[in-house]
Amino acid sequence: MVFIYTTCKNMDEAEKLGTLIVSKKIAACVDFWPISSCYDWQGSFQCVSQAMLLITTFEAKLEEVNQIISENHTYSIPLIAGVDVRRINHPYKEWMMEVIE
């Protein structure tokens, strides 16, 4: 199992991306919530409100999720980070195997 992390410009974009990803059956679950971020963008320091998206899927679906995010994200350079999850409870893993194609 992997978590895929990305940030979105707002909760609406996070919900749209999450819905698209789950409806394509390439993730079992997508969580999103508001966050605050600070970064340097093209020489300008920014502190902004964003939404974090945490996608629960299998390693085999990482590239498909990456492609969906890249094609539908409003940012020109979105962060798409995969984090390996080493342990997962068996009933949850079985459910994931049922909902991800």
GUDOMI-54275 format. One record per atom (N, C-alpha, C): residue number from 0; residue in one letter; atom name; x, y, z. Coordinates in pm, whole numbers. Atoms other than C-alpha are relative to their C-alpha. Layout:
BEGIN
REC  nr  rest  atom  c1  c2  c3
REC  NUM  A  CA  X  Y  Z $
...
This chain:
BEGIN
REC  nr  rest  atom  c1  c2  c3
REC  0  M  N  83  -117  0 $
REC  0  M  CA  0  0  0 $
REC  0  M  C  88  124  0 $
REC  1  V  N  -68  -130  -2 $
REC  1  V  CA  108  358  -61 $
REC  1  V  C  -100  110  29 $
REC  2  F  N  72  -125  -9 $
REC  2  F  CA  -12  699  38 $
REC  2  F  C  61  91  -106 $
REC  3  I  N  -48  -100  94 $
REC  3  I  CA  13  958  -237 $
REC  3  I  C  -45  135  54 $
REC  4  Y  N  23  -131  -57 $
REC  4  Y  CA  39  1314  -112 $
REC  4  Y  C  11  106  -108 $
REC  5  T  N  -10  -119  86 $
REC  5  T  CA  -36  1628  -309 $
REC  5  T  C  -76  112  67 $
REC  6  T  N  77  -114  -49 $
REC  6  T  CA  -159  1976  -232 $
REC  6  T  C  -76  61  -117 $
REC  7  C  N  85  -62  100 $
REC  7  C  CA  -433  2160  -417 $
REC  7  C  C  -26  145  39 $
REC  8  K  N  20  -143  -28 $
REC  8  K  CA  -523  2527  -448 $
REC  8  K  C  -113  26  99 $
REC  9  N  N  110  -18  -95 $
REC  9  N  CA  -844  2479  -247 $
REC  9  N  C  -74  -132  18 $
REC  10  M  N  75  122  -29 $
REC  10  M  CA  -1094  2227  -112 $
REC  10  M  C  -81  -48  -121 $
REC  11  D  N  76  41  119 $
REC  11  D  CA  -1300  2231  -433 $
REC  11  D  C  87  -83  -95 $
REC  12  E  N  -89  76  89 $
REC  12  E  CA  -1002  2119  -642 $
REC  12  E  C  34  -135  63 $
REC  13  A  N  -32  126  -67 $
REC  13  A  CA  -912  1854  -382 $
REC  13  A  C  -115  -99  -13 $
REC  14  E  N  116  88  11 $
REC  14  E  CA  -1265  1715  -388 $
REC  14  E  C  -18  -50  -144 $
REC  15  K  N  12  41  141 $
REC  15  K  CA  -1275  1711  -770 $
REC  15  K  C  104  -105  -36 $
REC  16  L  N  -105  98  29 $
REC  16  L  CA  -940  1531  -796 $
REC  16  L  C  -28  -131  72 $
REC  17  G  N  29  119  -77 $
REC  17  G  CA  -1034  1290  -520 $
REC  17  G  C  -113  -81  -60 $
REC  18  T  N  114  68  61 $
REC  18  T  CA  -1368  1208  -679 $
REC  18  T  C  41  -67  -131 $
REC  19  L  N  -46  56  127 $
REC  19  L  CA  -1203  1153  -1018 $
REC  19  L  C  83  -126  23 $
REC  20  I  N  -91  112  -29 $
REC  20  I  CA  -938  921  -871 $
REC  20  I  C  -77  -121  52 $
REC  21  V  N  77  113  -56 $
REC  21  V  CA  -1182  709  -667 $
REC  21  V  C  -98  -55  -102 $
REC  22  S  N  98  48  99 $
REC  22  S  CA  -1440  692  -948 $
REC  22  S  C  67  -84  -109 $
REC  23  K  N  -74  82  98 $
REC  23  K  CA  -1170  549  -1179 $
REC  23  K  C  52  -130  62 $
REC  24  K  N  -36  121  -73 $
REC  24  K  CA  -1113  278  -916 $
REC  24  K  C  151  -25  3 $
REC  25  I  N  -145  14  -13 $
REC  25  I  CA  -741  348  -887 $
REC  25  I  C  48  35  140 $
REC  26  A  N  -30  -22  -141 $
REC  26  A  CA  -757  435  -517 $
REC  26  A  C  -120  -44  81 $
REC  27  A  N  108  43  -88 $
REC  27  A  CA  -959  304  -226 $
REC  27  A  C  -64  118  70 $
REC  28  C  N  48  -111  -82 $
REC  28  C  CA  -990  632  -42 $
REC  28  C  C  85  123  -27 $
REC  29  V  N  -72  -126  10 $
REC  29  V  CA  -896  998  -70 $
REC  29  V  C  -47  89  115 $
REC  30  D  N  30  -92  -110 $
REC  30  D  CA  -879  1224  235 $
REC  30  D  C  51  137  -40 $
REC  31  F  N  -49  -135  26 $
REC  31  F  CA  -850  1601  209 $
REC  31  F  C  -47  93  110 $
REC  32  W  N  31  -97  -104 $
REC  32  W  CA  -842  1890  451 $
REC  32  W  C  79  127  -25 $
REC  33  P  N  -69  -127  23 $
REC  33  P  CA  -739  2257  460 $
REC  33  P  C  133  6  75 $
REC  34  I  N  -131  -20  -61 $
REC  34  I  CA  -377  2346  533 $
REC  34  I  C  50  141  -34 $
REC  35  S  N  -71  -124  34 $
REC  35  S  CA  -150  2652  530 $
REC  35  S  C  139  -38  -44 $
REC  36  S  N  -132  31  56 $
REC  36  S  CA  172  2651  328 $
REC  36  S  C  78  128  -24 $
REC  37  C  N  -91  -110  36 $
REC  37  C  CA  472  2881  285 $
REC  37  C  C  107  -56  -92 $
REC  38  Y  N  -100  45  97 $
REC  38  Y  CA  713  2856  -7 $
REC  38  Y  C  46  119  -83 $
REC  39  D  N  -50  -100  93 $
REC  39  D  CA  920  3055  -253 $
REC  39  D  C  -41  -43  -140 $
REC  40  W  N  42  31  135 $
REC  40  W  CA  764  3064  -600 $
REC  40  W  C  47  109  -93 $
REC  41  Q  N  -55  -91  99 $
REC  41  Q  CA  959  3231  -880 $
REC  41  Q  C  50  130  63 $
REC  42  G  N  -61  -114  -67 $
REC  42  G  CA  1143  3460  -639 $
REC  42  G  C  -91  77  92 $
REC  43  S  N  95  -68  -87 $
REC  43  S  CA  835  3558  -439 $
REC  43  S  C  -41  -93  113 $
REC  44  F  N  38  79  -117 $
REC  44  F  CA  775  3431  -86 $
REC  44  F  C  -151  1  15 $
REC  45  Q  N  145  14  -9 $
REC  45  Q  CA  419  3299  -48 $
REC  45  Q  C  -39  -72  129 $
REC  46  C  N  67  75  -106 $
REC  46  C  CA  208  3197  252 $
REC  46  C  C  -147  -3  -40 $
REC  47  V  N  133  13  58 $
REC  47  V  CA  -125  3062  130 $
REC  47  V  C  -79  -111  70 $
REC  48  S  N  88  109  -40 $
REC  48  S  CA  -423  2846  221 $
REC  48  S  C  -10  -96  -117 $
REC  49  Q  N  11  104  101 $
REC  49  Q  CA  -438  2518  32 $
REC  49  Q  C  -82  -115  58 $
REC  50  A  N  61  123  -50 $
REC  50  A  CA  -591  2172  65 $
REC  50  A  C  99  -113  -22 $
REC  51  M  N  -85  118  13 $
REC  51  M  CA  -394  1856  129 $
REC  51  M  C  -86  -116  -45 $
REC  52  L  N  68  119  50 $
REC  52  L  CA  -494  1541  -56 $
REC  52  L  C  88  -120  35 $
REC  53  L  N  -71  123  -36 $
REC  53  L  CA  -392  1198  81 $
REC  53  L  C  -76  -116  -63 $
REC  54  I  N  63  104  82 $
REC  54  I  CA  -467  911  -157 $
REC  54  I  C  52  -136  46 $
REC  55  T  N  -35  134  -45 $
REC  55  T  CA  -470  549  -38 $
REC  55  T  C  -17  -97  -116 $
REC  56  T  N  6  92  114 $
REC  56  T  CA  -383  298  -310 $
REC  56  T  C  112  -103  10 $
REC  57  F  N  -108  98  9 $
REC  57  F  CA  -148  19  -414 $
REC  57  F  C  112  54  -88 $
REC  58  E  N  -119  -41  78 $
REC  58  E  CA  203  66  -557 $
REC  58  E  C  -25  -13  -150 $
REC  59  A  N  25  24  143 $
REC  59  A  CA  83  -74  -890 $
REC  59  A  C  -85  110  -64 $
REC  60  K  N  87  -107  52 $
REC  60  K  CA  -159  222  -927 $
REC  60  K  C  66  138  8 $
REC  61  L  N  -69  -128  -20 $
REC  61  L  CA  97  494  -847 $
REC  61  L  C  10  81  -128 $
REC  62  E  N  -16  -74  125 $
REC  62  E  CA  163  588  -1210 $
REC  62  E  C  -133  48  -56 $
REC  63  E  N  132  -43  47 $
REC  63  E  CA  -207  599  -1299 $
REC  63  E  C  -49  121  79 $
REC  64  V  N  39  -115  -84 $
REC  64  V  CA  -277  830  -1005 $
REC  64  V  C  84  121  -36 $
REC  65  N  N  -90  -108  40 $
REC  65  N  CA  26  1040  -1099 $
REC  65  N  C  -49  65  -129 $
REC  66  Q  N  46  -53  129 $
REC  66  Q  CA  -109  1078  -1453 $
REC  66  Q  C  -130  80  17 $
REC  67  I  N  127  -71  -22 $
REC  67  I  CA  -460  1177  -1336 $
REC  67  I  C  26  134  68 $
REC  68  I  N  -31  -126  -68 $
REC  68  I  CA  -316  1439  -1099 $
REC  68  I  C  66  96  -98 $
REC  69  S  N  -73  -87  93 $
REC  69  S  CA  -77  1575  -1363 $
REC  69  S  C  -92  59  -107 $
REC  70  E  N  90  -47  107 $
REC  70  E  CA  -353  1603  -1625 $
REC  70  E  C  -111  92  50 $
REC  71  N  N  116  -72  -50 $
REC  71  N  CA  -613  1762  -1395 $
REC  71  N  C  30  102  109 $
REC  72  H  N  -40  -92  -106 $
REC  72  H  CA  -418  1973  -1145 $
REC  72  H  C  16  141  -57 $
REC  73  T  N  -13  -138  47 $
REC  73  T  CA  -424  2353  -1170 $
REC  73  T  C  144  51  13 $
REC  74  Y  N  -138  -45  -16 $
REC  74  Y  CA  -61  2389  -1055 $
REC  74  Y  C  84  -48  -119 $
REC  75  S  N  -89  40  108 $
REC  75  S  CA  203  2384  -1327 $
REC  75  S  C  100  -106  46 $
REC  76  I  N  -94  98  -55 $
REC  76  I  CA  433  2183  -1097 $
REC  76  I  C  -56  -51  134 $
REC  77  P  N  51  52  -127 $
REC  77  P  CA  227  1990  -840 $
REC  77  P  C  95  -101  61 $
REC  78  L  N  -72  106  -71 $
REC  78  L  CA  401  1782  -576 $
REC  78  L  C  -87  -126  -6 $
REC  79  I  N  68  130  -4 $
REC  79  I  CA  307  1416  -619 $
REC  79  I  C  99  -96  66 $
REC  80  A  N  -96  79  -76 $
REC  80  A  CA  481  1212  -349 $
REC  80  A  C  -63  -130  47 $
REC  81  G  N  46  131  -46 $
REC  81  G  CA  436  840  -285 $
REC  81  G  C  77  -42  124 $
REC  82  V  N  -60  44  -126 $
REC  82  V  CA  499  709  65 $
REC  82  V  C  -41  -145  24 $
REC  83  D  N  28  141  -26 $
REC  83  D  CA  528  335  123 $
REC  83  D  C  -54  -19  141 $
REC  84  V  N  56  37  -130 $
REC  84  V  CA  314  199  404 $
REC  84  V  C  38  -145  25 $
REC  85  R  N  -55  133  -25 $
REC  85  R  CA  476  -101  562 $
REC  85  R  C  -98  -95  68 $
REC  86  R  N  95  86  -71 $
REC  86  R  CA  189  -226  775 $
REC  86  R  C  -141  52  -22 $
REC  87  I  N  141  -34  16 $
REC  87  I  CA  -184  -234  722 $
REC  87  I  C  -81  -116  57 $
REC  88  N  N  82  107  -55 $
REC  88  N  CA  -458  -425  899 $
REC  88  N  C  -66  -79  -113 $
REC  89  H  N  46  92  104 $
REC  89  H  CA  -581  -725  703 $
REC  89  H  C  -140  33  -52 $
REC  90  P  N  133  -32  54 $
REC  90  P  CA  -953  -632  681 $
REC  90  P  C  0  123  -93 $
REC  91  Y  N  -7  -119  85 $
REC  91  Y  CA  -867  -290  535 $
REC  91  Y  C  64  -36  -134 $
REC  92  K  N  -67  40  124 $
REC  92  K  CA  -630  -445  281 $
REC  92  K  C  -96  -82  -87 $
REC  93  E  N  98  77  77 $
REC  93  E  CA  -902  -692  176 $
REC  93  E  C  -103  92  -65 $
REC  94  W  N  95  -97  56 $
REC  94  W  CA  -1147  -403  129 $
REC  94  W  C  63  74  -118 $
REC  95  M  N  -69  -69  109 $
REC  95  M  CA  -889  -217  -82 $
REC  95  M  C  5  -87  -125 $
REC  96  M  N  -10  91  114 $
REC  96  M  CA  -847  -521  -302 $
REC  96  M  C  -134  -16  -72 $
REC  97  E  N  133  8  61 $
REC  97  E  CA  -1224  -525  -362 $
REC  97  E  C  -33  125  -82 $
REC  98  V  N  43  -125  64 $
REC  98  V  CA  -1256  -157  -463 $
REC  98  V  C  96  54  -105 $
REC  99  I  N  -98  -47  98 $
REC  99  I  CA  -938  -99  -664 $
REC  99  I  C  9  -103  -111 $
REC  100  E  N  -8  92  115 $
REC  100  E  CA  -934  -247  -1014 $
REC  100  E  C  138  -1  -61 $
